[in-house]
Amino acid sequence: MYSCYLLKCVDGSYYCGISNNVDGRVLVHNRGKGSKYVRSRLPAVLVYVERCGSKVDALRRERQIKSMNRQQKIQLIDSYNGI
């Protein structure tokens, strides 16, 4: 089962990725061993997770989220957190 996730970095920016083990992936990011983008903006906090089923579905959703503007990402996160 793959998921698409959003991290909020210390500078307030967002990073979107996919994984079949989101908790493990977040740990890797925060150890500085994940993406270059997150590595220079630590610590990062998990703010959104969406289960997608297959890797193809997760990649498709990642592409959709990455095309969103900042306000749309914030609305997505707020709806996930029940705000």
Contacts in CASP RR format, 6 or more apart in sequence:
PFRMAT RR
TARGET T0000
AUTHOR 0000-0000-0000
METHOD contacts of the structure
MODEL  1
MYSCYLLKCVDGSYYCGISNNVDGRVLVHNRGKGSKYVRSRLPAVLVYVE
RCGSKVDALRRERQIKSMNRQQKIQLIDSYNGI
1 20 0 8 1.000
1 51 0 8 1.000
1 52 0 8 1.000
1 53 0 8 1.000
2 18 0 8 1.000
2 19 0 8 1.000
2 20 0 8 1.000
2 51 0 8 1.000
2 52 0 8 1.000
2 53 0 8 1.000
2 54 0 8 1.000
2 55 0 8 1.000
2 57 0 8 1.000
2 58 0 8 1.000
3 18 0 8 1.000
3 19 0 8 1.000
3 20 0 8 1.000
3 22 0 8 1.000
3 49 0 8 1.000
3 50 0 8 1.000
3 51 0 8 1.000
3 52 0 8 1.000
3 53 0 8 1.000
3 58 0 8 1.000
4 16 0 8 1.000
4 17 0 8 1.000
4 18 0 8 1.000
4 49 0 8 1.000
4 50 0 8 1.000
4 52 0 8 1.000
4 58 0 8 1.000
4 61 0 8 1.000
4 62 0 8 1.000
4 65 0 8 1.000
5 16 0 8 1.000
5 17 0 8 1.000
5 18 0 8 1.000
5 19 0 8 1.000
5 22 0 8 1.000
5 25 0 8 1.000
5 26 0 8 1.000
5 46 0 8 1.000
5 48 0 8 1.000
5 49 0 8 1.000
5 50 0 8 1.000
6 14 0 8 1.000
6 15 0 8 1.000
6 16 0 8 1.000
6 17 0 8 1.000
6 46 0 8 1.000
6 47 0 8 1.000
6 48 0 8 1.000
6 49 0 8 1.000
6 65 0 8 1.000
6 73 0 8 1.000
6 76 0 8 1.000
6 77 0 8 1.000
7 14 0 8 1.000
7 15 0 8 1.000
7 16 0 8 1.000
7 26 0 8 1.000
7 29 0 8 1.000
7 38 0 8 1.000
7 44 0 8 1.000
7 45 0 8 1.000
7 46 0 8 1.000
7 47 0 8 1.000
8 14 0 8 1.000
8 44 0 8 1.000
8 45 0 8 1.000
8 47 0 8 1.000
8 77 0 8 1.000
9 15 0 8 1.000
9 37 0 8 1.000
9 38 0 8 1.000
9 41 0 8 1.000
9 42 0 8 1.000
9 44 0 8 1.000
10 41 0 8 1.000
10 42 0 8 1.000
10 43 0 8 1.000
10 44 0 8 1.000
11 41 0 8 1.000
12 41 0 8 1.000
13 41 0 8 1.000
14 47 0 8 1.000
14 70 0 8 1.000
14 73 0 8 1.000
15 29 0 8 1.000
15 35 0 8 1.000
15 37 0 8 1.000
15 38 0 8 1.000
15 41 0 8 1.000
15 44 0 8 1.000
16 62 0 8 1.000
16 65 0 8 1.000
16 66 0 8 1.000
17 62 0 8 1.000
18 52 0 8 1.000
18 55 0 8 1.000
18 58 0 8 1.000
18 59 0 8 1.000
18 61 0 8 1.000
18 62 0 8 1.000
19 25 0 8 1.000
20 55 0 8 1.000
22 46 0 8 1.000
22 49 0 8 1.000
25 34 0 8 1.000
26 44 0 8 1.000
26 46 0 8 1.000
28 34 0 8 1.000
29 35 0 8 1.000
29 38 0 8 1.000
29 39 0 8 1.000
29 42 0 8 1.000
29 44 0 8 1.000
30 42 0 8 1.000
30 43 0 8 1.000
30 44 0 8 1.000
32 38 0 8 1.000
32 39 0 8 1.000
32 42 0 8 1.000
33 39 0 8 1.000
38 44 0 8 1.000
47 77 0 8 1.000
47 80 0 8 1.000
47 81 0 8 1.000
48 76 0 8 1.000
48 77 0 8 1.000
48 80 0 8 1.000
49 80 0 8 1.000
50 61 0 8 1.000
50 80 0 8 1.000
52 58 0 8 1.000
52 60 0 8 1.000
52 61 0 8 1.000
65 73 0 8 1.000
65 76 0 8 1.000
68 76 0 8 1.000
END
